[in-house]
Amino acid sequence: MEYTKDVIFNVNYKDKLGRIILSNKKSKSKILNIIKENKLVITVLCSLVVLISIDIVLVNNFIKLLTTM
């Protein structure tokens, strides 16, 4: 339980002095680290979103074309 709290709150202990040091990491840097570590996954997801949106536009245009005939 204590270890889990330490991991969640990013608490580090110095061995010699026995002091607690709280990490001051920003959430923005965590997001950037996740993006840097998972470039392939991010690239695949972005391309998937773009291709799905193109598909939706093309299907809508085709339906409009059929309704005008």
PDB file of N, CA, C and O in Angstrom:
ATOM      1  N   MET A   1       0.821  -1.181   0.000  1.00  0.00           N
ATOM      2  CA  MET A   1       0.000   0.000   0.000  1.00  0.00           C
ATOM      3  C   MET A   1       0.870   1.253   0.000  1.00  0.00           C
ATOM      4  O   MET A   1       0.622   2.177  -0.774  1.00  0.00           O
ATOM      5  N   GLU A   2       1.876   1.292   0.850  1.00  0.00           N
ATOM      6  CA  GLU A   2       2.750   2.455   0.909  1.00  0.00           C
ATOM      7  C   GLU A   2       3.554   2.589  -0.381  1.00  0.00           C
ATOM      8  O   GLU A   2       3.752   3.696  -0.882  1.00  0.00           O
ATOM      9  N   TYR A   3       4.011   1.472  -0.911  1.00  0.00           N
ATOM     10  CA  TYR A   3       4.778   1.507  -2.156  1.00  0.00           C
ATOM     11  C   TYR A   3       3.926   2.038  -3.294  1.00  0.00           C
ATOM     12  O   TYR A   3       4.419   2.803  -4.123  1.00  0.00           O
ATOM     13  N   THR A   4       2.667   1.654  -3.353  1.00  0.00           N
ATOM     14  CA  THR A   4       1.764   2.120  -4.394  1.00  0.00           C
ATOM     15  C   THR A   4       1.573   3.623  -4.305  1.00  0.00           C
ATOM     16  O   THR A   4       1.566   4.304  -5.330  1.00  0.00           O
ATOM     17  N   LYS A   5       1.418   4.150  -3.107  1.00  0.00           N
ATOM     18  CA  LYS A   5       1.289   5.594  -2.933  1.00  0.00           C
ATOM     19  C   LYS A   5       2.557   6.305  -3.391  1.00  0.00           C
ATOM     20  O   LYS A   5       2.486   7.366  -4.011  1.00  0.00           O
ATOM     21  N   ASP A   6       3.713   5.725  -3.089  1.00  0.00           N
ATOM     22  CA  ASP A   6       4.975   6.328  -3.499  1.00  0.00           C
ATOM     23  C   ASP A   6       5.102   6.371  -5.016  1.00  0.00           C
ATOM     24  O   ASP A   6       5.604   7.349  -5.572  1.00  0.00           O
ATOM     25  N   VAL A   7       4.654   5.326  -5.681  1.00  0.00           N
ATOM     26  CA  VAL A   7       4.731   5.282  -7.137  1.00  0.00           C
ATOM     27  C   VAL A   7       3.760   6.283  -7.750  1.00  0.00           C
ATOM     28  O   VAL A   7       4.114   6.976  -8.704  1.00  0.00           O
ATOM     29  N   ILE A   8       2.553   6.371  -7.224  1.00  0.00           N
ATOM     30  CA  ILE A   8       1.547   7.276  -7.774  1.00  0.00           C
ATOM     31  C   ILE A   8       1.960   8.725  -7.595  1.00  0.00           C
ATOM     32  O   ILE A   8       1.814   9.526  -8.518  1.00  0.00           O
ATOM     33  N   PHE A   9       2.475   9.079  -6.417  1.00  0.00           N
ATOM     34  CA  PHE A   9       2.833  10.465  -6.142  1.00  0.00           C
ATOM     35  C   PHE A   9       4.276  10.789  -6.489  1.00  0.00           C
ATOM     36  O   PHE A   9       4.735  11.891  -6.189  1.00  0.00           O
ATOM     37  N   ASN A  10       5.011   9.870  -7.110  1.00  0.00           N
ATOM     38  CA  ASN A  10       6.409  10.067  -7.517  1.00  0.00           C
ATOM     39  C   ASN A  10       7.282  10.517  -6.350  1.00  0.00           C
ATOM     40  O   ASN A  10       7.966  11.537  -6.438  1.00  0.00           O
ATOM     41  N   VAL A  11       7.258   9.759  -5.268  1.00  0.00           N
ATOM     42  CA  VAL A  11       8.063  10.075  -4.091  1.00  0.00           C
ATOM     43  C   VAL A  11       9.378   9.324  -4.199  1.00  0.00           C
ATOM     44  O   VAL A  11       9.396   8.116  -4.433  1.00  0.00           O
ATOM     45  N   ASN A  12      10.488  10.051  -4.027  1.00  0.00           N
ATOM     46  CA  ASN A  12      11.812   9.437  -4.036  1.00  0.00           C
ATOM     47  C   ASN A  12      12.442   9.622  -2.660  1.00  0.00           C
ATOM     48  O   ASN A  12      12.239  10.651  -2.016  1.00  0.00           O
ATOM     49  N   TYR A  13      13.203   8.629  -2.210  1.00  0.00           N
ATOM     50  CA  TYR A  13      13.858   8.696  -0.917  1.00  0.00           C
ATOM     51  C   TYR A  13      15.364   8.765  -1.129  1.00  0.00           C
ATOM     52  O   TYR A  13      15.909   8.033  -1.954  1.00  0.00           O
ATOM     53  N   LYS A  14      16.037   9.639  -0.391  1.00  0.00           N
ATOM     54  CA  LYS A  14      17.498   9.649  -0.387  1.00  0.00           C
ATOM     55  C   LYS A  14      17.957   8.707   0.719  1.00  0.00           C
ATOM     56  O   LYS A  14      17.473   8.778   1.849  1.00  0.00           O
ATOM     57  N   ASP A  15      18.899   7.821   0.381  1.00  0.00           N
ATOM     58  CA  ASP A  15      19.322   6.811   1.343  1.00  0.00           C
ATOM     59  C   ASP A  15      20.119   7.397   2.509  1.00  0.00           C
ATOM     60  O   ASP A  15      19.881   7.029   3.659  1.00  0.00           O
ATOM     61  N   LYS A  16      21.055   8.297   2.233  1.00  0.00           N
ATOM     62  CA  LYS A  16      21.949   8.777   3.280  1.00  0.00           C
ATOM     63  C   LYS A  16      21.249   9.705   4.267  1.00  0.00           C
ATOM     64  O   LYS A  16      21.440   9.577   5.477  1.00  0.00           O
ATOM     65  N   LEU A  17      20.448  10.629   3.771  1.00  0.00           N
ATOM     66  CA  LEU A  17      19.848  11.623   4.647  1.00  0.00           C
ATOM     67  C   LEU A  17      18.468  11.224   5.137  1.00  0.00           C
ATOM     68  O   LEU A  17      17.996  11.766   6.136  1.00  0.00           O
ATOM     69  N   GLY A  18      17.815  10.301   4.470  1.00  0.00           N
ATOM     70  CA  GLY A  18      16.494   9.864   4.871  1.00  0.00           C
ATOM     71  C   GLY A  18      15.410  10.899   4.607  1.00  0.00           C
ATOM     72  O   GLY A  18      14.363  10.888   5.254  1.00  0.00           O
ATOM     73  N   ARG A  19      15.661  11.790   3.660  1.00  0.00           N
ATOM     74  CA  ARG A  19      14.676  12.814   3.323  1.00  0.00           C
ATOM     75  C   ARG A  19      13.817  12.359   2.160  1.00  0.00           C
ATOM     76  O   ARG A  19      14.242  11.569   1.317  1.00  0.00           O
ATOM     77  N   ILE A  20      12.613  12.872   2.136  1.00  0.00           N
ATOM     78  CA  ILE A  20      11.688  12.565   1.050  1.00  0.00           C
ATOM     79  C   ILE A  20      11.776  13.684   0.023  1.00  0.00           C
ATOM     80  O   ILE A  20      11.748  14.863   0.376  1.00  0.00           O
ATOM     81  N   ILE A  21      11.881  13.312  -1.244  1.00  0.00           N
ATOM     82  CA  ILE A  21      11.910  14.293  -2.332  1.00  0.00           C
ATOM     83  C   ILE A  21      10.727  14.007  -3.240  1.00  0.00           C
ATOM     84  O   ILE A  21      10.595  12.901  -3.765  1.00  0.00           O
ATOM     85  N   LEU A  22       9.872  14.996  -3.425  1.00  0.00           N
ATOM     86  CA  LEU A  22       8.738  14.847  -4.331  1.00  0.00           C
ATOM     87  C   LEU A  22       9.160  15.280  -5.721  1.00  0.00           C
ATOM     88  O   LEU A  22       9.757  16.343  -5.889  1.00  0.00           O
ATOM     89  N   SER A  23       8.859  14.474  -6.706  1.00  0.00           N
ATOM     90  CA  SER A  23       9.200  14.811  -8.082  1.00  0.00           C
ATOM     91  C   SER A  23       8.243  15.871  -8.596  1.00  0.00           C
ATOM     92  O   SER A  23       7.042  15.801  -8.336  1.00  0.00           O
ATOM     93  N   ASN A  24       8.755  16.837  -9.311  1.00  0.00           N
ATOM     94  CA  ASN A  24       7.946  17.917  -9.865  1.00  0.00           C
ATOM     95  C   ASN A  24       7.837  17.769 -11.379  1.00  0.00           C
ATOM     96  O   ASN A  24       8.207  18.679 -12.121  1.00  0.00           O
ATOM     97  N   LYS A  25       7.344  16.653 -11.828  1.00  0.00           N
ATOM     98  CA  LYS A  25       7.187  16.432 -13.269  1.00  0.00           C
ATOM     99  C   LYS A  25       5.851  16.988 -13.705  1.00  0.00           C
ATOM    100  O   LYS A  25       4.841  16.827 -13.019  1.00  0.00           O
ATOM    101  N   LYS A  26       5.852  17.636 -14.843  1.00  0.00           N
ATOM    102  CA  LYS A  26       4.609  18.189 -15.384  1.00  0.00           C
ATOM    103  C   LYS A  26       3.914  17.138 -16.221  1.00  0.00           C
ATOM    104  O   LYS A  26       4.551  16.233 -16.761  1.00  0.00           O
ATOM    105  N   SER A  27       2.603  17.265 -16.326  1.00  0.00           N
ATOM    106  CA  SER A  27       1.845  16.310 -17.114  1.00  0.00           C
ATOM    107  C   SER A  27       2.179  16.450 -18.599  1.00  0.00           C
ATOM    108  O   SER A  27       2.095  15.476 -19.348  1.00  0.00           O
ATOM    109  N   LYS A  28       2.554  17.647 -19.023  1.00  0.00           N
ATOM    110  CA  LYS A  28       2.910  17.857 -20.423  1.00  0.00           C
ATOM    111  C   LYS A  28       4.157  17.058 -20.781  1.00  0.00           C
ATOM    112  O   LYS A  28       4.224  16.480 -21.865  1.00  0.00           O
ATOM    113  N   SER A  29       5.133  17.016 -19.900  1.00  0.00           N
ATOM    114  CA  SER A  29       6.339  16.255 -20.183  1.00  0.00           C
ATOM    115  C   SER A  29       6.053  14.757 -20.193  1.00  0.00           C
ATOM    116  O   SER A  29       6.698  14.012 -20.930  1.00  0.00           O
ATOM    117  N   LYS A  30       5.094  14.309 -19.385  1.00  0.00           N
ATOM    118  CA  LYS A  30       4.723  12.893 -19.403  1.00  0.00           C
ATOM    119  C   LYS A  30       4.091  12.529 -20.730  1.00  0.00           C
ATOM    120  O   LYS A  30       4.362  11.466 -21.289  1.00  0.00           O
ATOM    121  N   ILE A  31       3.236  13.428 -21.236  1.00  0.00           N
ATOM    122  CA  ILE A  31       2.590  13.167 -22.527  1.00  0.00           C
ATOM    123  C   ILE A  31       3.627  13.146 -23.642  1.00  0.00           C
ATOM    124  O   ILE A  31       3.562  12.298 -24.532  1.00  0.00           O
ATOM    125  N   LEU A  32       4.579  14.067 -23.603  1.00  0.00           N
ATOM    126  CA  LEU A  32       5.628  14.080 -24.616  1.00  0.00           C
ATOM    127  C   LEU A  32       6.488  12.830 -24.550  1.00  0.00           C
ATOM    128  O   LEU A  32       6.898  12.309 -25.587  1.00  0.00           O
ATOM    129  N   ASN A  33       6.767  12.339 -23.352  1.00  0.00           N
ATOM    130  CA  ASN A  33       7.543  11.106 -23.218  1.00  0.00           C
ATOM    131  C   ASN A  33       6.785   9.914 -23.773  1.00  0.00           C
ATOM    132  O   ASN A  33       7.384   9.038 -24.397  1.00  0.00           O
ATOM    133  N   ILE A  34       5.478   9.868 -23.557  1.00  0.00           N
ATOM    134  CA  ILE A  34       4.670   8.765 -24.094  1.00  0.00           C
ATOM    135  C   ILE A  34       4.690   8.802 -25.611  1.00  0.00           C
ATOM    136  O   ILE A  34       4.804   7.761 -26.258  1.00  0.00           O
ATOM    137  N   ILE A  35       4.577  10.010 -26.190  1.00  0.00           N
ATOM    138  CA  ILE A  35       4.605  10.140 -27.643  1.00  0.00           C
ATOM    139  C   ILE A  35       5.963   9.715 -28.196  1.00  0.00           C
ATOM    140  O   ILE A  35       6.029   9.025 -29.213  1.00  0.00           O
ATOM    141  N   LYS A  36       7.037  10.119 -27.536  1.00  0.00           N
ATOM    142  CA  LYS A  36       8.379   9.752 -28.002  1.00  0.00           C
ATOM    143  C   LYS A  36       8.619   8.257 -27.928  1.00  0.00           C
ATOM    144  O   LYS A  36       9.284   7.691 -28.796  1.00  0.00           O
ATOM    145  N   GLU A  37       8.085   7.607 -26.897  1.00  0.00           N
ATOM    146  CA  GLU A  37       8.290   6.171 -26.732  1.00  0.00           C
ATOM    147  C   GLU A  37       7.442   5.343 -27.683  1.00  0.00           C
ATOM    148  O   GLU A  37       7.840   4.236 -28.047  1.00  0.00           O
ATOM    149  N   ASN A  38       6.280   5.847 -28.098  1.00  0.00           N
ATOM    150  CA  ASN A  38       5.339   5.070 -28.901  1.00  0.00           C
ATOM    151  C   ASN A  38       5.065   5.751 -30.240  1.00  0.00           C
ATOM    152  O   ASN A  38       3.909   5.983 -30.595  1.00  0.00           O
ATOM    153  N   LYS A  39       6.109   6.066 -30.973  1.00  0.00           N
ATOM    154  CA  LYS A  39       5.945   6.782 -32.243  1.00  0.00           C
ATOM    155  C   LYS A  39       5.153   5.973 -33.264  1.00  0.00           C
ATOM    156  O   LYS A  39       4.328   6.533 -33.987  1.00  0.00           O
ATOM    157  N   LEU A  40       5.387   4.692 -33.332  1.00  0.00           N
ATOM    158  CA  LEU A  40       4.696   3.849 -34.302  1.00  0.00           C
ATOM    159  C   LEU A  40       3.202   3.802 -34.016  1.00  0.00           C
ATOM    160  O   LEU A  40       2.391   3.931 -34.933  1.00  0.00           O
ATOM    161  N   VAL A  41       2.835   3.620 -32.768  1.00  0.00           N
ATOM    162  CA  VAL A  41       1.422   3.545 -32.402  1.00  0.00           C
ATOM    163  C   VAL A  41       0.733   4.873 -32.681  1.00  0.00           C
ATOM    164  O   VAL A  41      -0.378   4.886 -33.210  1.00  0.00           O
ATOM    165  N   ILE A  42       1.363   5.980 -32.341  1.00  0.00           N
ATOM    166  CA  ILE A  42       0.792   7.302 -32.575  1.00  0.00           C
ATOM    167  C   ILE A  42       0.637   7.550 -34.068  1.00  0.00           C
ATOM    168  O   ILE A  42      -0.379   8.095 -34.500  1.00  0.00           O
ATOM    169  N   THR A  43       1.625   7.161 -34.858  1.00  0.00           N
ATOM    170  CA  THR A  43       1.556   7.339 -36.307  1.00  0.00           C
ATOM    171  C   THR A  43       0.419   6.522 -36.909  1.00  0.00           C
ATOM    172  O   THR A  43      -0.314   7.014 -37.767  1.00  0.00           O
ATOM    173  N   VAL A  44       0.271   5.289 -36.468  1.00  0.00           N
ATOM    174  CA  VAL A  44      -0.800   4.432 -36.970  1.00  0.00           C
ATOM    175  C   VAL A  44      -2.164   4.998 -36.589  1.00  0.00           C
ATOM    176  O   VAL A  44      -3.078   5.007 -37.413  1.00  0.00           O
ATOM    177  N   LEU A  45      -2.312   5.463 -35.368  1.00  0.00           N
ATOM    178  CA  LEU A  45      -3.602   6.026 -34.932  1.00  0.00           C
ATOM    179  C   LEU A  45      -3.945   7.299 -35.696  1.00  0.00           C
ATOM    180  O   LEU A  45      -5.099   7.503 -36.075  1.00  0.00           O
ATOM    181  N   CYS A  46      -2.958   8.150 -35.924  1.00  0.00           N
ATOM    182  CA  CYS A  46      -3.213   9.387 -36.676  1.00  0.00           C
ATOM    183  C   CYS A  46      -3.607   9.082 -38.115  1.00  0.00           C
ATOM    184  O   CYS A  46      -4.544   9.682 -38.642  1.00  0.00           O
ATOM    185  N   SER A  47      -2.905   8.162 -38.747  1.00  0.00           N
ATOM    186  CA  SER A  47      -3.241   7.811 -40.120  1.00  0.00           C
ATOM    187  C   SER A  47      -4.617   7.144 -40.189  1.00  0.00           C
ATOM    188  O   SER A  47      -5.352   7.351 -41.155  1.00  0.00           O
ATOM    189  N   LEU A  48      -4.966   6.362 -39.196  1.00  0.00           N
ATOM    190  CA  LEU A  48      -6.280   5.731 -39.139  1.00  0.00           C
ATOM    191  C   LEU A  48      -7.386   6.779 -39.052  1.00  0.00           C
ATOM    192  O   LEU A  48      -8.401   6.665 -39.738  1.00  0.00           O
ATOM    193  N   VAL A  49      -7.200   7.779 -38.229  1.00  0.00           N
ATOM    194  CA  VAL A  49      -8.194   8.843 -38.090  1.00  0.00           C
ATOM    195  C   VAL A  49      -8.345   9.602 -39.403  1.00  0.00           C
ATOM    196  O   VAL A  49      -9.463   9.910 -39.814  1.00  0.00           O
ATOM    197  N   VAL A  50      -7.241   9.902 -40.057  1.00  0.00           N
ATOM    198  CA  VAL A  50      -7.291  10.630 -41.327  1.00  0.00           C
ATOM    199  C   VAL A  50      -8.004   9.802 -42.388  1.00  0.00           C
ATOM    200  O   VAL A  50      -8.851  10.327 -43.111  1.00  0.00           O
ATOM    201  N   LEU A  51      -7.679   8.529 -42.493  1.00  0.00           N
ATOM    202  CA  LEU A  51      -8.293   7.675 -43.507  1.00  0.00           C
ATOM    203  C   LEU A  51      -9.787   7.465 -43.241  1.00  0.00           C
ATOM    204  O   LEU A  51     -10.578   7.423 -44.183  1.00  0.00           O
ATOM    205  N   ILE A  52     -10.174   7.335 -41.995  1.00  0.00           N
ATOM    206  CA  ILE A  52     -11.597   7.192 -41.669  1.00  0.00           C
ATOM    207  C   ILE A  52     -12.352   8.458 -42.034  1.00  0.00           C
ATOM    208  O   ILE A  52     -13.456   8.382 -42.572  1.00  0.00           O
ATOM    209  N   SER A  53     -11.781   9.612 -41.755  1.00  0.00           N
ATOM    210  CA  SER A  53     -12.459  10.862 -42.097  1.00  0.00           C
ATOM    211  C   SER A  53     -12.576  11.033 -43.611  1.00  0.00           C
ATOM    212  O   SER A  53     -13.603  11.510 -44.092  1.00  0.00           O
ATOM    213  N   ILE A  54     -11.560  10.660 -44.363  1.00  0.00           N
ATOM    214  CA  ILE A  54     -11.635  10.716 -45.829  1.00  0.00           C
ATOM    215  C   ILE A  54     -12.722   9.776 -46.333  1.00  0.00           C
ATOM    216  O   ILE A  54     -13.477  10.124 -47.241  1.00  0.00           O
ATOM    217  N   ASP A  55     -12.802   8.586 -45.746  1.00  0.00           N
ATOM    218  CA  ASP A  55     -13.813   7.619 -46.145  1.00  0.00           C
ATOM    219  C   ASP A  55     -15.224   8.150 -45.893  1.00  0.00           C
ATOM    220  O   ASP A  55     -16.107   7.982 -46.734  1.00  0.00           O
ATOM    221  N   ILE A  56     -15.437   8.777 -44.766  1.00  0.00           N
ATOM    222  CA  ILE A  56     -16.752   9.334 -44.444  1.00  0.00           C
ATOM    223  C   ILE A  56     -17.133  10.415 -45.448  1.00  0.00           C
ATOM    224  O   ILE A  56     -18.275  10.469 -45.903  1.00  0.00           O
ATOM    225  N   VAL A  57     -16.187  11.269 -45.789  1.00  0.00           N
ATOM    226  CA  VAL A  57     -16.462  12.338 -46.759  1.00  0.00           C
ATOM    227  C   VAL A  57     -16.796  11.744 -48.127  1.00  0.00           C
ATOM    228  O   VAL A  57     -17.723  12.205 -48.793  1.00  0.00           O
ATOM    229  N   LEU A  58     -16.060  10.743 -48.540  1.00  0.00           N
ATOM    230  CA  LEU A  58     -16.303  10.137 -49.849  1.00  0.00           C
ATOM    231  C   LEU A  58     -17.662   9.430 -49.893  1.00  0.00           C
ATOM    232  O   LEU A  58     -18.374   9.527 -50.893  1.00  0.00           O
ATOM    233  N   VAL A  59     -18.019   8.732 -48.839  1.00  0.00           N
ATOM    234  CA  VAL A  59     -19.313   8.048 -48.799  1.00  0.00           C
ATOM    235  C   VAL A  59     -20.449   9.064 -48.826  1.00  0.00           C
ATOM    236  O   VAL A  59     -21.447   8.851 -49.514  1.00  0.00           O
ATOM    237  N   ASN A  60     -20.315  10.160 -48.092  1.00  0.00           N
ATOM    238  CA  ASN A  60     -21.344  11.197 -48.096  1.00  0.00           C
ATOM    239  C   ASN A  60     -21.495  11.823 -49.479  1.00  0.00           C
ATOM    240  O   ASN A  60     -22.611  12.073 -49.934  1.00  0.00           O
ATOM    241  N   ASN A  61     -20.389  12.072 -50.133  1.00  0.00           N
ATOM    242  CA  ASN A  61     -20.459  12.630 -51.486  1.00  0.00           C
ATOM    243  C   ASN A  61     -21.119  11.658 -52.468  1.00  0.00           C
ATOM    244  O   ASN A  61     -21.876  12.068 -53.348  1.00  0.00           O
ATOM    245  N   PHE A  62     -20.824  10.378 -52.306  1.00  0.00           N
ATOM    246  CA  PHE A  62     -21.436   9.380 -53.181  1.00  0.00           C
ATOM    247  C   PHE A  62     -22.944   9.315 -52.950  1.00  0.00           C
ATOM    248  O   PHE A  62     -23.709   9.215 -53.909  1.00  0.00           O
ATOM    249  N   ILE A  63     -23.370   9.369 -51.717  1.00  0.00           N
ATOM    250  CA  ILE A  63     -24.802   9.333 -51.419  1.00  0.00           C
ATOM    251  C   ILE A  63     -25.495  10.566 -51.980  1.00  0.00           C
ATOM    252  O   ILE A  63     -26.604  10.462 -52.505  1.00  0.00           O
ATOM    253  N   LYS A  64     -24.868  11.724 -51.878  1.00  0.00           N
ATOM    254  CA  LYS A  64     -25.431  12.948 -52.445  1.00  0.00           C
ATOM    255  C   LYS A  64     -25.556  12.819 -53.968  1.00  0.00           C
ATOM    256  O   LYS A  64     -26.544  13.251 -54.562  1.00  0.00           O
ATOM    257  N   LEU A  65     -24.545  12.222 -54.579  1.00  0.00           N
ATOM    258  CA  LEU A  65     -24.581  12.031 -56.029  1.00  0.00           C
ATOM    259  C   LEU A  65     -25.712  11.112 -56.420  1.00  0.00           C
ATOM    260  O   LEU A  65     -26.387  11.367 -57.417  1.00  0.00           O
ATOM    261  N   LEU A  66     -25.946  10.043 -55.663  1.00  0.00           N
ATOM    262  CA  LEU A  66     -27.031   9.105 -55.977  1.00  0.00           C
ATOM    263  C   LEU A  66     -28.404   9.754 -55.785  1.00  0.00           C
ATOM    264  O   LEU A  66     -29.333   9.476 -56.543  1.00  0.00           O
ATOM    265  N   THR A  67     -28.532  10.606 -54.787  1.00  0.00           N
ATOM    266  CA  THR A  67     -29.827  11.217 -54.542  1.00  0.00           C
ATOM    267  C   THR A  67     -30.183  12.265 -55.586  1.00  0.00           C
ATOM    268  O   THR A  67     -31.365  12.541 -55.792  1.00  0.00           O
ATOM    269  N   THR A  68     -29.205  12.850 -56.244  1.00  0.00           N
ATOM    270  CA  THR A  68     -29.496  13.857 -57.270  1.00  0.00           C
ATOM    271  C   THR A  68     -29.873  13.221 -58.601  1.00  0.00           C
ATOM    272  O   THR A  68     -30.416  13.908 -59.466  1.00  0.00           O
ATOM    273  N   MET A  69     -29.611  11.967 -58.790  1.00  0.00           N
ATOM    274  CA  MET A  69     -29.916  11.302 -60.066  1.00  0.00           C
ATOM    275  C   MET A  69     -31.353  10.927 -60.156  1.00  0.00           C
ATOM    276  O   MET A  69     -31.781  10.359 -61.160  1.00  0.00           O
TER     277      MET A  69
END
